[in-house]
Amino acid sequence: ADLSVNTAEDDHAKGIYLMLTGRRQTAAADYPRFGAVAAKSLAPSDDALPGHIIITPGGGGGSGSDSAYLEPKYASVVLGNGNPPQYTARPDSIGEQADQCRHDFRRRANERFQSRRRSAMTDAYAASYEQAQLLMQRRDVFDVTKEPAADQERYGKYDFSRHCLLARRLLEQGVTFVQVSHSNYDTHNENFDFHLEQLAEFDLGFSNFVQDVADRGMLDSTLIVVLSEFGRTPHINLYYGRDHWSKAWSIVMAGCRTPRGAAYGATNADGTEVTDGQVDHGQLFHTYLQSVGVDSTGSFSIDGREMPIADPAAEPIRALLA
């Protein structure tokens, strides 16, 4: 399904925030990103793999802030350039037996400390170490070279294609949420030359990913979304580029309950404004959650305070939840 969007936000950082949280960024509150909400709502509590993974072209690590008021374990694990999580390989200088002794000692020290000064913060700290050890045992899950050579060849040599193949591999292993980033679309100059290259990369990786998800019988239980922080101006500027334009742009949804091949909404003839079926970030966030079986009208109980999962002022797009 192709949707006509108006978010009225032309700032990069603010646009990213509202598209991933369903709310506008304010100083009053910070809200969890979609991946953190999905992980808390859907990921098995005893899973060794993270429920919220982001694959980026750059460096890896983690982003503790993207879970906001949810527990740190729902924050993203970032795979820089599609590599396994950082610091999960045992150094060659440490043998397996010595490594196990270190972990046992750490657990005993933690238990002793926790018996006197236990808190939510110390629980989260201890849990992060336990998950790190589990990840060390599952490093092969993140290695796309384990995929058949024919699949690797079909996806091609672009980094984005490799990241899409990794995303498919992770979903097959039961990871709840995987976000794959593809950058360099901010074409204020030479829009057409840059986009010829970018879209060639995107089309190869994305088309193979969707086809594989469908061929494996996963499409009806997997929501796929292609989004950005905003669109680009319908008109060309002085430098053959397109500037920021959030008043009329599109996202794509596939899988789960999304109607296939549908177009929701319409713009005027030159694409400068939405004239029918306009949707915004709040509606989209509700719709994503409802599509995967999460009641977006519910709340998370945080320290005795009920925090709405999605913006109570918005509603899901019913036509996409048939």
Sequence and secondary structure as in RCSB ss.txt:
>XXXX:A:sequence
ADLSVNTAEDDHAKGIYLMLTGRRQTAAADYPRFGAVAAKSLAPSDDALPGHIIITPGGGGGSGSDSAYLEPKYA
SVVLGNGNPPQYTARPDSIGEQADQCRHDFRRRANERFQSRRRSAMTDAYAASYEQAQLLMQRRDVFDVTKEPAA
DQERYGKYDFSRHCLLARRLLEQGVTFVQVSHSNYDTHNENFDFHLEQLAEFDLGFSNFVQDVADRGMLDSTLIV
VLSEFGRTPHINLYYGRDHWSKAWSIVMAGCRTPRGAAYGATNADGTEVTDGQVDHGQLFHTYLQSVGVDSTGSF
SIDGREMPIADPAAEPIRALLA
>XXXX:A:secstr
 EEEE      HHHHHHHHHHSS   SS     HHHHHHHHHS TT SS SEEEEESS  EEEGGGGTTS GGGS
EEEEETT   TT S  TTS HHHHHHHHHHHHHHHHHHHHHH  HHHHHHHHHHHHHHHHHHTGGGG GGGS HH
HHHHH S HHHHHHHHHHHHHHTT SEEEE       SS HHHHHHHHHHHHHHHHHHHHHHHHHTT GGG  EE
E  S EE SS  TTS   EE SSEEEEEESTT  TT EE EE TTSSSEEES B HHHHHHHHHHHTT  TT EE
EETTEEEESS TT    GGG  
